[in-house]
Amino acid sequence: MFGHPSCETQGESQLTVMSHIQETILQMGRNARAAAHKLALLSSDEKNAILRAMAAAIRTSAPELLEANALDLSAGIEKGLSAAMLDRLKLDESRIDAMAAGIDQVATLPDPVGQIMDAWERPNGIQIEQVRVPIGTIGIIYESRPNVTADAAVLCFKTGNATILRGGSEAIHSNRAIATALASAGAPEHAIQLIPFTDRE
């Protein structure tokens, strides 16, 4: 006869899950750091070419994005999400095209990396410049608009930063599909990562 799990057993199980989540996040951070070093070596032309490839990948992945989004919408309806929330969550052909167009637009923006913000000369003749450089890795937490996955990732990429994304649980399937499409476009491996867990812990 089987009894109910003891509090001790449940506690051990929870600790195991938390340990797995923690190790996964730490590994994502290590991967992002390695990717950031590679991103810092990309020229503006190389980054812009990859951004345009990302836009193309979003457009060609539209069927997969719509399929993934349908899963999120179905789950949202079952959860009783409001009509306004479901609308924010929804993807359609026009929204996917707008997402891709936004990426194309980012590719046309000036590259901030390497811009000289200020320069001066010390009394001893040493020349000093204040230059914009990438931060390295940026973590972004956001809610249920799937397009934010693309917006955040490409802006970080343009500025030479790796990114770790944590979207709302309501959009997990859509976010995964978008992140997969973006990562397929030739960026350094792990330059764009999405936390795979929906647990708020």
N, C-alpha and C positions, 0 to 999 in steps of 0.2 A: 504494500500500500504506500502510495506516495503522499508525502505531506507537503505543506506549503513551504517555499524557500524561507530559510531563516533570515532574520535581519542582517546577520553577519554575512551570509552568502550573497544577499542582494547588495550589501555594501561593497564586498569584494568585486562583484561583477561591475558595479558602477565605477569603481576605481580603475578597473581594467580598461573600460571604455574611455574614461577620461585620460588615462595614460596613452592610449592609442591616438586619441585626438591631439593631445599635446605633442606627441612625437611627430605626427603628420604635419602639424603647423610649423614645428621647428625645422623639419626637412624642407618644407615649402620656402621658409625663410632662407635657408642655406642655398637652395636652388635659385631663388630670386637674386641673391647676392652674386652668384656666379654669372647669371644672365646680365645683371647690371654692368659688370665689367665688360662684357661683350657689346652691350648697347652703347657704352661710352666710346667705343672705337668706330661706330658707324658714322659715315658722313651724312650730311643733310640729304644728298641725292639718294643714298641707300635707304635712309629712313622713309623718305617720301615714296620711293618705289614700293617698299613693303606696305606702307599705308594704302596706296592705291590697290595693291594686291588684296589687302584686307577688305576693302570696299567691294571688290569683285567677288571675294569669297562669301561675303554676306549675301550678295545678290544671288549667286549660284546655289547657296545653301538655303534659299527661301523655303523649299518644301520641307526640309528638316526642321527649320525654325518654326514653321507653322504647325507641324506635327507635335513638336515639343511643347509649344505654347498651348495647344489644345489640351494636353495633359494637365497643365497648370490651371487653365480655365475650368476644366471639369472638376478638379480638386477644389478650386475656389468656390464653385457653385455649391458643392457638397458641404463646404465649411460655412456657407451662408455669408460670403463676402458681399459687401454692398455693390450696387450697380456702378458707383463711381470707382470703387477699388478694382472691380473687374475690367472696367474700361482702361484704367491705368495699366493693368496687367496684359491687356490684349495686344497681340501683334496681327497685322494684316499686310497685304502686299504694299500698300502705300506707306505704312510705318516702316517696313523693312527697307523700302527704297529710300525713305528719308534718312534712315540710319546709315545706309551706305553713302548717301550724298553728303552726310555730315562728316564721314571719314575722308571722303575726297576733298572736302573743304579744309580739313585740318592739314592735309598734305600740301595745300597751297600757302599755308601760314609761314611766316618767317621762323627759322629755327632759332630759339633763344639760346641754345647751347653755344658757348664761346663768345657771346656778345659782351663787349667791353662797356661796363656801366659807368666807370669812372677811371681816371688815370691822373697820377701826379708824380712829381719828382721830389725826392728827399733832399735836404741841404747837402748831403754827401754825394749827390748825383745818382743815387739808386732810383730806377724807374719802377713805380708800383702801379699795377692795374687791378681793378675790381672786375672780375670776369664771372659770368653766369656759368655754372656747372650743374650737372644732374645731382639730385639728392641721393639717388641710389635705388632704394626700394620704397614704394609708397603703398600703404594699406588703405583701402577704401571700403567703408560700410555704408550700405544704402538699402532702400526699401524695394518695392515691388515693380518698378518700371524696368522692364528688360533692356530697353535701349540705353540705360545708364551703364550697363556692362560694357557696351561698345564705346560710349562717350568717355568714360573714365579710363578705359584701357588705352585708347588711341591718344588721348591727351598726355598720359604718362609716357607712352612710347615716343611721341614726338619730342618730348623734353628729355629723352634719354634715360627714363626711369623704368625699372621693372615694377610690376604691380601685382598685388595680392588682393583679390576682390571678395567681398562677402555681401552677397545680395540677400534680399528678403526670401524667406522660405517659400512664399507663395509662387515665386518665379524660378524655382530651382531648375526645372527642366529647360526652360527658355534660356536661362543664363548659361547653363552648361553647353547648350547648342551654339550660342553666340560665341562663347569663349573658345570652343573647339574650332569654329570657323575662323576666328581671328588668328588662332595659333597655327593654323594650317598655311598661313600666307607668307612664310619665310622669315618670321622674326626669330631671334635667338631662342633656343629651347628654354622654357620656363620664364620667358619675359612677361607673359600674361598667365596668371594662375587664378583659379577660382576655388575658394574653400569648398570642399565637397559636402560638408556637414550642414544640416539645418538646425541642429541643436543649439539653443541659445547659450548653453553653458560654455 
